[in-house]
Amino acid sequence: MSEAPTPFAAVDILWSDARLLGYAELDRTHEEFYSVAFKLLTADEAGALAAIRAFEQHALGHFEMEERWMLDTNFPSRECHADEHAAVLSSVRETVQALEQGTAGAELTRRLAEHLFAWFPGHADYMDSALAAWMCKRAYGGSPVVLRRSLA
């Protein structure tokens, strides 16, 4: 028996200023995360493998950047944060392998996307926001400042 898909509202899968953390390079990378993950959600059978490969490339660069920052600045929660990245990459690699072997298709990429969109806000709000604050404190001596457009 397969799991019922998780219902998502548009606000859950589309980038908005509500996701900004106040560290520009991280914010740009997070916006890209939403874009490539959305392509997983909307991929058809013909585009599923290309979509997951594009997401894998994004995730590798994204997570490598964050982990380099954490290592370079001796970020206290580095291991826990990196463990979450490793779990995501493991799921992505399993999905790539299943698509390459022809044992799965677009439905698997959609399920992965649903899980990513469920996971990412909590990861960003707790793990990445702490990293953004740590980086701003080290670079500028204070907390991140986030200017948002109207969210109404």
Secondary structure per residue as TSV (DSSP state, phi and psi in degrees):
chain	resnum	aa	ss	phi	psi
A	1	M	-	360.0	128.5
A	2	S	-	-89.3	155.6
A	3	E	-	-70.3	143.4
A	4	A	-	-71.2	140.0
A	5	P	-	-62.2	146.2
A	6	T	-	-76.0	128.0
A	7	P	-	-72.9	137.8
A	8	F	-	-126.0	139.1
A	9	A	-	-90.0	157.0
A	10	A	H	-54.9	-34.4
A	11	V	H	-65.0	-25.4
A	12	D	H	-76.0	-24.9
A	13	I	H	-114.8	-2.1
A	14	L	S	-112.8	141.1
A	15	W	-	-66.9	140.4
A	16	S	-	-147.5	167.4
A	17	D	G	-61.0	-19.0
A	18	A	G	-61.2	-20.5
A	19	R	G	-89.8	-6.3
A	20	L	-	-64.4	139.9
A	21	L	-	-111.3	-13.2
A	22	G	S	95.1	10.5
A	23	Y	-	-122.7	104.8
A	24	A	H	-52.8	-47.7
A	25	E	H	-64.2	-37.9
A	26	L	H	-68.0	-42.2
A	27	D	H	-61.8	-42.0
A	28	R	H	-63.1	-40.7
A	29	T	H	-66.5	-38.3
A	30	H	H	-66.9	-37.6
A	31	E	H	-63.5	-40.5
A	32	E	H	-64.3	-38.8
A	33	F	H	-53.2	-48.8
A	34	Y	H	-59.9	-40.7
A	35	S	H	-64.7	-49.2
A	36	V	H	-73.2	-33.0
A	37	A	H	-68.1	-35.8
A	38	F	H	-62.3	-35.7
A	39	K	H	-65.8	-29.8
A	40	L	H	-65.0	-41.6
A	41	L	H	-66.6	-30.2
A	42	T	H	-107.5	3.7
A	43	A	-	-68.1	141.6
A	44	D	-	-94.7	-179.8
A	45	E	T	-56.9	-41.0
A	46	A	T	-69.3	-27.6
A	47	G	T	-106.0	-0.8
A	48	A	H	-62.7	-45.5
A	49	L	H	-65.7	-42.9
A	50	A	H	-63.0	-38.8
A	51	A	H	-65.6	-42.9
A	52	I	H	-71.5	-34.7
A	53	R	H	-65.2	-40.0
A	54	A	H	-64.8	-40.6
A	55	F	H	-65.5	-41.0
A	56	E	H	-59.4	-44.7
A	57	Q	H	-61.5	-43.3
A	58	H	H	-60.8	-50.3
A	59	A	H	-61.4	-41.1
A	60	L	H	-59.7	-48.3
A	61	G	H	-67.0	-43.3
A	62	H	H	-59.6	-53.5
A	63	F	H	-69.8	-36.5
A	64	E	H	-61.7	-42.2
A	65	M	H	-60.6	-50.3
A	66	E	H	-62.1	-42.7
A	67	E	H	-69.1	-32.2
A	68	R	H	-65.3	-44.4
A	69	W	H	-59.4	-44.9
A	70	M	H	-63.3	-41.6
A	71	L	H	-68.2	-47.3
A	72	D	H	-62.9	-28.8
A	73	T	T	-108.6	5.8
A	74	N	T	57.0	47.8
A	75	F	-	-62.9	127.2
A	76	P	T	-60.5	-35.7
A	77	S	T	-98.4	26.5
A	78	R	H	-55.9	-47.7
A	79	E	H	-65.0	-45.5
A	80	C	H	-62.0	-44.0
A	81	H	H	-62.4	-47.4
A	82	A	H	-65.0	-33.4
A	83	D	H	-62.0	-38.9
A	84	E	H	-64.7	-42.0
A	85	H	H	-59.7	-44.8
A	86	A	H	-61.7	-38.9
A	87	A	H	-64.7	-41.8
A	88	V	H	-63.6	-47.4
A	89	L	H	-61.9	-35.3
A	90	S	H	-62.0	-45.3
A	91	S	H	-64.0	-40.6
A	92	V	H	-63.3	-45.6
A	93	R	H	-64.2	-38.5
A	94	E	H	-62.7	-38.8
A	95	T	H	-68.0	-44.8
A	96	V	H	-56.5	-47.9
A	97	Q	H	-60.8	-44.0
A	98	A	H	-63.1	-39.9
A	99	L	H	-70.2	-41.2
A	100	E	H	-62.8	-36.5
A	101	Q	H	-82.4	-7.8
A	102	G	T	76.4	16.1
A	103	T	S	-91.0	-2.7
A	104	A	-	-151.8	167.4
A	105	G	-	-141.2	-149.4
A	106	A	H	-59.9	-30.8
A	107	E	H	-60.4	-38.7
A	108	L	H	-66.5	-40.0
A	109	T	H	-65.8	-36.0
A	110	R	H	-65.8	-42.5
A	111	R	H	-64.4	-41.0
A	112	L	H	-61.2	-44.5
A	113	A	H	-59.2	-42.9
A	114	E	H	-59.4	-42.6
A	115	H	H	-67.2	-39.1
A	116	L	H	-62.9	-43.8
A	117	F	H	-69.0	-26.4
A	118	A	H	-76.8	-36.7
A	119	W	H	-76.9	-43.1
A	120	F	H	-59.8	-45.6
A	121	P	H	-56.9	-43.3
A	122	G	H	-66.1	-42.0
A	123	H	I	-60.7	-46.7
A	124	A	I	-67.2	-43.0
A	125	D	I	-66.0	-30.9
A	126	Y	I	-107.0	-57.4
A	127	M	I	-72.7	-54.1
A	128	D	I	-72.4	-32.7
A	129	S	H	-66.8	-35.7
A	130	A	H	-65.5	-40.0
A	131	L	H	-65.0	-43.1
A	132	A	H	-60.6	-43.5
A	133	A	H	-63.8	-41.8
A	134	W	H	-62.1	-44.7
A	135	M	H	-66.9	-42.1
A	136	C	H	-66.4	-40.4
A	137	K	H	-60.9	-43.6
A	138	R	H	-70.3	-40.9
A	139	A	H	-81.4	-37.2
A	140	Y	H	-123.5	-6.5
A	141	G	S	80.0	13.0
A	142	G	S	-154.2	-173.5
A	143	S	-	-83.2	157.7
A	144	P	-	-63.5	147.6
A	145	V	-	-114.5	127.5
A	146	V	-	-117.2	120.5
A	147	L	-	-104.2	122.2
A	148	R	-	-116.5	146.2
A	149	R	-	-70.6	168.2
A	150	S	-	-55.6	131.1
A	151	L	-	-98.5	3.7
A	152	A	-	-74.0	360.0
